[in-house]
Amino acid sequence: MIHRKADETGVPLHLDNRPPLLDRLLELTGTAYLFATAEEADGRMAAAEQAAGTRPAPPPS
């Protein structure tokens, strides 16, 4: 469900600092396609921001 909502708004899901074990688990379960790499996520977010003419607020620290 989260993937669908994120996809509708053009927001990519990604996991930072994924260990190899998590990558393997995502591949085995067939869910790796749900998560973008950090580079893909950055590119998609930049394209979405440009299309919307806005820039989202940074996440809280």
C-alpha positions in Angstrom: 0.0 0.0 0.0 2.8 2.5 0.8 4.4 1.7 -2.5 1.2 2.5 -4.4 0.8 5.9 -2.6 4.4 6.8 -3.1 4.2 5.8 -6.8 1.0 7.9 -7.3 2.8 11.0 -6.1 6.1 10.2 -7.9 8.0 9.8 -4.6 10.5 6.9 -4.8 11.1 4.6 -1.9 14.7 3.8 -1.1 16.6 2.3 1.8 19.9 4.0 2.8 23.0 1.9 3.5 21.4 -1.4 2.5 23.6 -4.3 3.7 24.2 -7.2 1.2 22.0 -9.4 3.3 19.0 -7.1 2.9 19.6 -6.9 -0.9 19.6 -10.7 -1.0 16.4 -10.8 1.1 14.7 -8.3 -1.2 15.7 -10.3 -4.3 14.5 -13.6 -2.8 11.1 -12.2 -1.8 10.7 -10.4 -5.1 10.4 -7.0 -3.5 13.6 -5.4 -4.7 11.8 -3.6 -7.5 9.8 -1.6 -4.9 12.9 0.3 -3.8 15.0 2.6 -5.9 18.7 3.0 -5.4 19.8 6.3 -3.8 20.9 7.6 -7.3 17.6 6.7 -8.9 15.7 8.2 -6.0 17.6 11.5 -6.2 17.0 11.7 -10.0 13.2 11.0 -9.6 12.8 13.5 -6.8 14.6 16.2 -8.8 12.4 15.5 -11.8 9.2 15.6 -9.6 10.4 18.9 -8.0 11.1 20.5 -11.3 7.7 19.3 -12.7 5.9 20.7 -9.6 7.9 23.8 -9.4 8.5 23.3 -5.7 11.0 21.8 -3.5 9.9 19.7 -0.5 11.0 20.6 3.0 14.1 18.7 4.2 13.4 15.9 6.6 13.8 16.7 10.3 17.2 15.8 11.8 
